[in-house]
Amino acid sequence: MQAGKPGEGRVFLAVEDISKRFGAFAALDGVSLSVGQGELLCLLGPSGCGKSTLLRIIAGLERQDAGRVHAGGRELTRLPPQARGYGILFQSYALFPNLTVAANVAYGLHGRGMGRAHRDARVAEMLDLIGLPGSEHKYPGQLSGGQQQRVALARALAPAPSLLLLDEPMSALDARVREHLRIELRQLQRRLNITTVMVTHDQEEAMAMADHIAVMDGGRIVQAGTPAQIYEQPASAFVANFVGQANWLPGRRGGPGRFVVGDGSFAVDLEVASPDGMPESGRVCCRPEAVRLNAADGDANRLLARVVDHTFLGSRYRVALEAERLPGMILFADVPRSERHLLPGAGTQKFWISLPAAALRVFA
């Protein structure tokens, strides 16, 4: 499986049929992917899916049972970590608390034939790059969590690696610092044009940062593509459920391009846009932002609904709806703050909504 489209650029990193077992447990099962020069690929998935094991194999910190790793035209499969030419950043920062910021950043520069003046100049360049000039003589304990993570990033970048590996680098930070740092890291990665593989279980982080995402489950890549492709065209119910929010309506296949939800007089015959081979029974998936409120005559899949509750989420409201012909089912719709005044309050007042056919996908 390829993380990018053929022809999008020169492939820098290629992982071929990687397998790894720990006893009877298959951590990775024939994983293949490729990353173009200068791209950022996110390995996304729940805990235990194999994403960190794959990153450690790329780094040479773990030995695979089968498969090969190539980067920059070289086969790395049997090379030790120090010969692979990568920088790595962990969620724990792993800074040496007894060393100054300068000594931490310079740690990977020793043994490279650099003179003291050259090393000091490189450290100053890196600290300027991450926005912490003049902090050479501070110690990690004198810095905030976000600043420590920047220093760890500077240390990873100081030897000018051809590949950057990030293992949940921002999961230990609070939400505001994390959001700010992810923007800075993405801008820096683009400026340096350094090929990057990042492990995360945070789908929002993956969406915001990645050129391509590889969604993993059970030691396999279940879908790879751009963030838009993963979100708008999920290949399975697992991907649709893991990446973003969704309404799920159980039912059965109707006529061509139709899916029936509910039974008897409550049955709703929905028009759907679904791939060929729609299952006999399954669930139809609809994103909350796709639910259209105050639907007009002639809109497909039009239903009468009432507001049950709503939750303020800052830039939008998430509205819980009860549709007249879907008893016992709650639909969620995301409404921009600017349109909240168009909705009736919670209660008995009903209004028309629609579930656009193009936004509905059916999964077994």
C-alpha positions in Angstrom: 0.0 0.0 0.0 1.4 3.4 -0.9 0.9 6.5 1.2 1.1 8.8 -1.8 -0.1 8.7 -5.3 2.3 7.5 -8.0 4.1 10.3 -9.7 3.6 12.8 -6.9 7.3 13.1 -6.4 10.4 11.1 -5.7 9.9 8.4 -3.1 12.3 8.8 -0.2 11.2 6.2 2.3 9.9 2.8 1.3 8.7 0.1 3.7 8.1 -3.3 2.1 6.1 -6.2 3.7 7.2 -5.6 7.2 6.1 -8.2 9.8 6.8 -8.5 13.5 5.6 -10.8 16.1 6.0 -10.8 19.9 5.3 -14.4 20.8 1.9 -15.3 19.5 0.9 -11.6 19.0 1.3 -10.2 15.5 2.3 -6.6 16.0 2.7 -6.0 12.2 1.4 -8.1 9.4 2.9 -7.4 6.0 2.9 -3.6 6.1 4.0 -1.7 3.1 4.0 2.1 2.4 6.1 4.8 0.8 6.7 8.5 1.6 7.8 11.1 -0.9 10.7 13.4 -0.4 9.7 16.3 1.9 6.3 14.8 2.8 4.9 14.3 6.3 3.2 11.0 6.8 1.1 10.3 9.9 0.7 6.8 11.2 -2.7 7.0 12.9 -4.5 4.4 14.9 -5.6 3.3 18.4 -3.2 2.0 21.1 -1.8 -1.4 20.2 -2.3 -1.1 16.4 1.4 -1.4 15.6 2.2 2.2 14.6 5.0 2.7 17.2 6.5 -0.7 16.4 6.6 0.3 12.8 8.4 3.6 13.6 10.9 1.8 15.8 11.6 -0.7 13.0 12.2 2.2 10.6 14.6 3.7 13.2 16.4 0.4 13.7 15.4 0.3 17.4 13.4 -2.9 16.7 14.3 -5.7 14.4 11.5 -6.9 12.0 10.9 -10.7 11.4 10.4 -10.1 7.7 10.5 -7.2 5.2 12.8 -4.4 4.1 13.3 -0.7 4.7 14.8 1.7 2.1 15.5 5.4 2.5 17.2 7.9 0.2 18.2 5.1 -2.2 19.9 3.0 0.6 18.7 -0.2 2.1 18.5 0.3 5.9 17.1 -3.1 6.8 20.3 -4.4 8.6 22.0 -1.1 9.4 22.3 -0.1 13.1 20.4 3.0 14.2 23.4 5.3 14.2 24.0 4.6 10.5 20.5 5.3 9.3 20.7 9.2 9.2 17.5 10.1 11.0 16.5 12.4 13.8 13.9 11.2 16.4 11.7 13.0 18.8 9.8 11.2 21.6 6.8 12.3 23.6 9.0 12.3 26.8 11.5 14.8 25.3 14.4 12.7 26.7 16.5 15.7 27.5 19.4 15.3 29.9 18.4 17.3 33.0 22.0 17.8 34.1 23.1 19.3 30.8 22.5 22.8 29.5 20.2 23.5 26.5 23.3 24.0 24.4 24.9 20.7 25.5 21.6 18.9 24.9 21.3 20.3 21.3 25.0 19.6 20.6 24.8 16.0 21.9 24.3 14.4 18.5 27.1 16.6 16.9 30.0 15.0 18.9 32.1 12.5 16.9 31.3 14.2 13.6 34.7 16.0 13.3 33.3 19.4 14.2 35.4 21.9 16.0 34.0 23.7 19.0 33.3 26.9 17.1 31.4 25.0 14.4 29.3 23.2 17.0 28.5 26.4 18.9 27.4 28.0 15.7 25.2 25.0 14.8 23.6 25.1 18.3 22.9 28.8 17.9 21.4 28.3 14.5 19.1 25.5 15.8 17.9 27.6 18.8 17.2 30.5 16.5 15.3 28.1 14.2 13.0 26.9 17.0 12.5 30.4 18.4 14.6 30.1 21.6 17.7 32.2 20.8 19.9 33.0 23.8 18.8 30.0 25.9 22.0 28.1 25.6 22.9 28.3 29.3 19.6 27.4 30.7 18.7 23.9 32.0 15.7 21.8 30.9 14.1 22.3 34.4 14.0 26.1 33.8 11.9 25.7 30.6 8.2 25.0 30.1 7.0 21.8 28.5 6.6 23.3 25.1 10.1 24.9 25.3 11.6 21.5 26.3 9.9 19.9 23.3 11.4 22.6 21.0 14.8 21.9 22.4 14.4 18.2 21.8 13.4 19.0 18.2 16.5 21.2 17.8 18.6 18.3 19.1 17.0 15.9 16.5 17.6 18.4 13.7 21.1 19.5 14.6 22.9 16.7 12.7 20.9 17.6 9.6 19.2 14.2 9.3 17.6 13.2 6.0 14.6 11.7 7.8 12.7 12.9 10.9 10.8 10.4 13.1 8.2 11.7 15.6 6.7 9.4 18.2 3.6 11.1 19.7 5.8 14.2 20.2 3.0 16.5 21.6 0.8 14.1 23.6 2.3 15.2 26.9 1.5 18.9 26.3 -1.7 20.8 27.2 -4.1 21.5 24.4 -3.2 25.1 23.7 0.6 24.5 23.6 0.0 21.4 21.5 -2.0 23.3 18.9 0.6 26.1 18.7 3.5 23.7 18.5 2.0 21.6 15.8 1.7 24.6 13.6 5.3 25.6 14.2 6.5 22.0 13.6 4.6 21.8 10.4 6.0 25.1 9.1 9.5 24.1 10.1 9.2 20.7 8.4 8.1 22.3 5.2 10.8 24.9 5.3 13.5 22.3 5.7 11.8 19.9 3.2 12.6 17.0 5.5 10.8 13.7 5.0 8.9 13.0 8.2 7.0 10.1 9.7 4.9 10.9 12.8 3.0 8.5 15.1 -0.2 9.7 16.7 -3.5 8.5 18.0 -5.0 12.0 17.7 -6.9 12.2 14.5 -7.2 16.0 14.7 -3.4 16.3 14.9 -3.0 14.0 11.9 -5.6 15.9 9.9 -3.9 19.3 10.7 -0.3 18.2 10.0 -0.1 15.4 7.5 0.3 15.3 3.7 -0.8 11.7 3.9 -2.3 9.5 6.6 -1.9 5.8 7.0 -4.7 4.5 9.3 -3.6 1.3 11.1 -5.6 -1.4 12.9 -4.5 -4.8 14.1 -1.0 -4.6 12.7 -2.1 -3.6 9.2 -2.7 -0.4 7.2 -6.4 -0.3 6.5 -6.4 2.9 4.5 -3.8 5.4 3.2 -4.5 8.7 1.5 -4.7 12.4 2.0 -6.5 13.7 5.1 -9.5 14.7 2.8 -9.6 11.2 1.3 -9.5 9.5 4.7 -12.3 11.7 6.1 -14.6 12.0 3.1 -14.1 8.6 1.6 -13.4 6.2 4.5 -12.7 2.6 3.2 -14.4 0.9 6.2 -16.6 1.5 9.2 -13.5 1.4 11.4 -11.9 4.3 9.5 -15.1 6.3 9.4 -15.6 5.8 13.2 -12.0 6.5 14.2 -11.5 9.6 12.0 -14.0 12.2 12.9 -17.6 12.0 14.2 -20.4 10.2 12.5 -24.1 9.3 12.7 -24.7 5.6 12.3 -28.1 4.3 11.1 -28.6 0.5 10.9 -30.7 -0.9 8.1 -30.8 -3.0 5.0 -30.4 -2.7 1.3 -33.4 -1.4 -0.7 -33.4 -0.9 -4.4 -30.4 0.3 -6.5 -28.8 3.2 -4.6 -31.3 2.9 -1.7 -30.9 1.9 1.9 -33.8 1.3 4.2 -33.6 2.4 7.9 -36.3 1.3 10.4 -39.3 -1.1 9.9 -42.9 -1.1 8.9 -44.6 2.3 8.9 -41.4 3.9 10.4 -39.2 2.7 7.5 -37.2 5.4 5.8 -36.0 4.7 2.3 -32.8 6.7 1.9 -31.1 7.6 -1.4 -27.4 6.9 -0.9 -24.1 7.4 -2.7 -22.3 4.2 -1.9 -19.7 2.0 -3.7 -20.8 -1.0 -5.7 -21.5 -4.1 -3.7 -23.7 -2.5 -1.0 -24.2 -5.1 1.7 -27.6 -6.7 2.4 -27.5 -5.2 5.8 -25.3 -2.8 7.6 -25.1 0.9 8.7 -25.3 4.1 6.8 -22.7 6.7 7.9 -23.4 10.5 7.8 -21.0 13.2 9.2 -22.7 15.7 11.5 -21.7 18.7 9.4 -23.4 17.1 6.4 -26.9 17.1 8.0 -28.8 19.9 6.3 -31.2 22.0 8.4 -34.3 23.8 7.3 -34.4 21.6 4.2 -36.3 22.7 1.1 -39.0 20.9 -0.9 -37.4 18.5 -3.2 -34.3 17.8 -1.1 -33.4 14.1 -1.0 -33.9 12.2 2.3 -36.1 14.9 3.9 -37.3 14.2 7.5 -39.2 16.1 10.1 -37.1 16.5 13.3 -37.0 18.3 16.6 -34.1 19.6 18.7 -33.5 17.4 21.8 -30.4 19.2 23.1 -27.4 21.1 21.9 -23.8 21.5 23.0 -21.6 24.6 22.5 -18.2 23.7 21.0 -16.8 27.2 20.5 -16.9 27.7 16.8 -20.1 25.6 16.4 -23.0 23.9 18.1 -23.5 20.2 18.1 -27.3 19.7 17.9 -29.0 16.4 19.0 -32.0 15.8 16.8 -34.9 13.3 17.0 -36.3 12.5 13.6 -40.1 11.7 13.3 -39.6 8.4 11.5 -36.5 7.2 13.3 -37.8 6.5 16.8 -35.1 5.8 19.3 -32.3 7.2 17.1 -30.5 10.4 17.8 -28.9 12.3 14.9 -26.2 14.9 15.5 -25.8 18.0 13.3 -23.0 20.5 13.5 -24.3 24.1 13.2 -22.1 27.2 12.8 -22.5 29.8 15.6 -23.8 32.2 13.0 -26.8 29.9 12.2 -27.7 28.9 15.7 -30.5 31.5 15.8 -32.3 29.7 13.0 -32.9 26.6 15.1 -35.8 26.3 17.5 -35.1 25.5 21.1 -35.4 22.0 22.5 -39.0 20.9 22.6 -41.8 19.8 20.4 -41.4 22.3 17.5 -40.5 20.4 14.3 -38.7 21.5 11.2 -37.4 19.8 8.1 -33.9 18.3 7.8 -32.2 16.3 5.0 -29.4 13.8 4.8 -27.8 14.6 1.4 -27.3 11.4 -0.6 -23.7 12.3 -1.6 -22.8 12.4 2.1 -24.1 9.0 2.9 -21.9 5.8 2.8 -23.0 2.3 3.7 -20.8 -0.2 5.5 -21.4 -3.9 6.4 
